[in-house]
Amino acid sequence: MEILSSKADGILTIEFNRPERKNAITSAMYQSMADAINDGERDASVRAILITGKPEIFTAGNDLEDFLKSARSSDGVALEDRAVFRFMLALSGTTKPVVAAVAGAAVGIGTTLLMHCDLVYAADNAKFSMPFSQLGLCPEFASSLLLTQVAGYPRAAEKLMLGEAFPAQEALDMGLVSKVLPVAELLPFARAQAAKLVALPASSVRATKQLMKASRNAAITQTMTAENKLFGAMLEAPEAREAFTAFFEKRKPDFSKFA
């Protein structure tokens, strides 16, 4: 199973489990995560959700081969019916508190999904990146809105426009994560934090989350929809084709011929 999900002691744990491909996410994996979150939302015994990867890697983001294949096969399919968007809606819309434990690389959606979690903890080997512009694409998962709110426009512009990787300490300074820990301590700490949430009155935790997110819920959904529409159009543009061709040919892309 490339996504492991389990329930124990009030915690739904969702784990990336494709280390041989650096936990790169396929359409099927997005669907599995969406199903797990939606199931956890309906299950009263689930009082917190924990998302994690492996000590060496959180996720390399989209599996590019599967991503391109899924994008082409989704022509004419409504945005809300695509697995990745179902995952986005499930994670951004869950009323249960979500804890993330990030070790190793968190690429693309591996970073942007964290902006929809409530408690985010990183190992000292964590490295974050949102290389959408490098692929001829635009931000997704409302990151153009949320990163600006969290880090301020100048730092958000640097991370989203240049798409360069940054370490855990910088993510902490930006407010993207709450704490940085040694790799061996990360998952036990994150589980302990989730257990604290489980022990609290569920209604109080839900109400607190709802109140904090209420003012931006509509903006998040609107931004995700706008980003995904533009993302889909840019995916078919020459710049993205050059970026993906260069990636598979293991060479540096040349964007100089594009205005």
Beta strands, then each sheet from edge to edge (+ up, - down):
strand 1: 3-8
strand 2: 11-16
strand 3: 48-52
strand 4: 57-59
strand 5: 98-102
strand 6: 105-107
strand 7: 119-123
strand 8: 127-129
strand 9: 166-167
strand 10: 179-181
sheet 1: 1+ 2- 3- 5- 7- 10-
sheet 2: 4+ 6+ 8+ 9-
end
